[in-house]
Amino acid sequence: MFFNLSKIYSLNYNTMLEYINGGKNMTKYKTLIFDLDDTLIDNNESIKYAFSIILKYLNIPFNNQLFEAWKKFDNSYWHIWESGKMFIPDYIKTLKDKIIYLRANRFILFFNQIQLEFDKAIFINELYTKMLSVNIIEIKNAHLVIQELYNNYNILIATNGPQKAALEKTKKINIDSYISYVISSEEVGFSKPMPEFFDFLFTKFQNIDKKKSLLIGDYLTTDILGGMNNNLDTCWFNPNKLNLPNEYNPTMTINNLLELKRKL
């Protein structure tokens, strides 16, 4: 076999890696955009605690059946919003008012039998949001992986959760010092996978090259679909080893966070 040595000697480091790996540049990414809940944080435990507190405030006994009903309802509620089918009253004008309305209204709808007044629903949402940052459990190896990736990558958090709770969560698992920025749907006024969310992200951080960015998340309909629709490479975090529906096409799939280091 004939080798073109002059060609090989002329390669720079990154091109050499690409040459060695059969045309695949293994160092292509500069920015890693992590989802937070259920990617770096065990969101089930966070919301379970927060939900138990608001039930206590409302004098409603906690039980797992009610908790599962809340999770199902909350997921469906935000899915309607993310799909652009949520009705927003005409009197809601500002971003702040929209966020307050969306978050309070879900409690009015879920607890419809006790007919919550809007002001009380606002208070319950504030209590719920505050409690989301109390019982924080990291996904296995989250801190370790973020800490080690920090030296080679710019790391962002992109979450559909409340901004204040997200910031508290990163502090409690000691990754806040490694994160360049936490961007939330609350700040943007739109959620993943809406294009407005990603437009905001790449407008705010104009120095970030979309072609050299990787979005890592667990949720197909927000993280993976959002990346696919916005020309971003994606990594599906799939710890439960679920089957991948045909309509989704992540760039890579991992079952634990340590795999991400190897695949990068």
N, C-alpha and C positions, 0 to 999 in steps of 0.2 A: 504493500500500500504506500502511495506517495503522499507525504505531508508537505504542505506549503509552509515552511518554517518562517519565511520572511513575513507572511501574513500573521502568524501566531505572535511573533516578536513585536509586531506593531500594535497589538491590542492593548488598550488600557485595562485597568483592573475590572471595572464593571463589564466591559465588553468581553473580557476573558471569561468571566463567570458565565456569561450568556453563551459563549462558544462552547465551554465545557459542558454546560447543561442542555446541549442540543437546541439552542435558540431561545431558551427560557431564562430570562434574567431574574435570578432569585433575590436580587436586592432592589427591585424596582420601586418599592413603596417608601415614601418619606413620611407620610402622615397616616396614623391609625385612628379611626373614629369608632369608639366603643359605645354601644348601647350600655345602659346601666342596670336596669332591673331585669333580673333573671339571666344576665350575662356576667356581671361582676358582683351583684347583690342577690341574695335569696329573697325575692320580692314577696313570696307567699307568706313568710314569717313576719315581714314588715306590715303587710296589709292586714294580716290576721290580728295582730296586736292593736293596730289602729282601729279596726272595725269593732273589736271587743270594747274599746274605750267609749266609742260613740253609742254603742248599745247600752252600756252602763249609764251614760248620761241620759238616755231616753227611757231608762227603766225597762229595757227589753232583755230577757235572759239570752245569753249566748248559747248557740249550738252550732255544730258543724254544718248541718243542713242549711241553716240560714246564711252561714258564711259562704258556702259554695254557691248559694243563690246570688249573693252579693257579687262574688267574683264573676259569675257568668253575666249578670246584668251589667256590671261596670265595663267588662270587655266589649259587650255588644253596643253599649252606649257610645264608647269612644270609637268603635269601628264605624258606626253611623256618621260620627263627626269626621273621621278620617276620609270617608268616602264622599264627603261633601253634601250629604243628605240631611244634615241637622238643621232644623229650623231655628233661626235667631231672630227674635222680635226686632221690629224696626227701631224701637227706642234705644236699642243697644248700639252705641256709636263708637266708643273707644275700645282699644285693645284690653285695657284693664277691666272695663265693664263686661266685655265678652268673656274673659276668663272667669270672672266672678259668677256670671250667669251660668256658664257651662258646668262649672264645678258644683255650684249649689243646686242647680236644677236636677241633677241626677239623684240627690238625696230626697228631693220632693217627690220624684217619680217612684223611687224604690220604696220609700216609706209612705206610699199614697194612702194607706189605711188610717194613718194618724194625722193626715192633712197638715203637714208642716208649713208654717208661714215662711216666706222668703227670707226674712231677716234671721230666723232661727236656722234655716238651712245654710245660710252664709256662715253662721257661727259653727255649725256642725262640720262644715267643710274645713274651716280654719283649724278646728280641733283635730280632725282626721289628718290633715296635712302635717300638723305639728307632731302627731304621734307616729307618723310614718318613719320618722328618723330616730325612733327610740330603740326598737328591737332590730338591730342591724346585724345580719350574718353574711359574711362574704361567701361567694362561690369558691369552691376549693381552688387554691393557688392563685386567686385573683391578685392579691397584693404582690406576691412573688413575681408573677408574669409582668405586671405593669412596671414594677421596679426595674426589672431586667431589660424590658423593652425601651425604657425611658432614655437610655444612653444612645440609642440609635434612631429613635423615631420621635416625631412630634405627636403627642397624644391628646385627643379631644374626647369629650363625652357628649353624646347626642341623645337626649332622653325626652320621652313624652310625659314624664312625671313632673311634679311641681319643682320649681327652681330651688327654693329654700331647702326642701327635703333632699334633693339631689346633692347639694353642696354638703349637707350634714352627713350624708351617707359616705361620700368620698373621704371626709375627715375621719369617720369612725372606723374605716378599714385602712386608714393611713396611706391613701394614694393621692390625696389632694395636692401634695407638693410635686407630683409627677405629671399632673394634668395641666395643659396650657389653658383650657377653657371648658366650662360646662355650658352647653347650649341646650335650652329646654323649649318645649312647645309653648310654655307660659311666656317666655321672652319673645318668641317669634309670632305667636298668635295663630300658628298652624302646626299640625302634628305630622310626624312621619306616617305615611309615605307621601304626604302632600308635596308637590313640587315647590311650593312657597317656602317650606321648611328648608329645603336644600338650596334654594336660591338665596335665602337669607344667610345660610352658613357660608356659602362661597363668595357672597358679596362682602360679608363681614371680614372674612379672612382671604383677601385677594391674593396673598402670597402663597396660598396653598394650591398646588397643582392637582386637579381632580384626577388626572391620569396616573398620579403617583400616590393615590389615597386608597385605603381599604376600610370598608365599613364592616364592623364585627357585631353581630347581634343574634338573638335567639328567635325572634319573632318573624315569621316569613312574610306576613301581610304588612308589616311596617318596615322592618330593617332590610330584609332581602328585596322585597318589592320596591321599596324606596330607592335602594341602590340601583337596581336594575333599570328603573324608570328614569334615573338621573345619571346614567352612564358612569356609575361607580362600580369598581370591583367590590365583591362582598364575600364575607366569610360567615357561614351559617354555624352558630354554636348550637349543637344538637346533642346534649348530654343524655337524652332518653332514647337516642338512636331511632328516631321516628322515620318513617318512609317519606321521601321527598316527592310531593305532588309534581306532576309533569309541567305545570305552568311556571314553576320557579327554577331558576338556573344560577345558583350561587357559584362564585369563582372557585371556592373551596369549602369544605365542610370539616368541622372538628367536633370531637365528642368530649374533649376536656381542654382546658385552657393551655396546658403544657404543649399540646399539639401545635398550637399557633406558633410558638417559638420555632419549632422544627420546620414548619411549612413556610415561614418567612425567610 
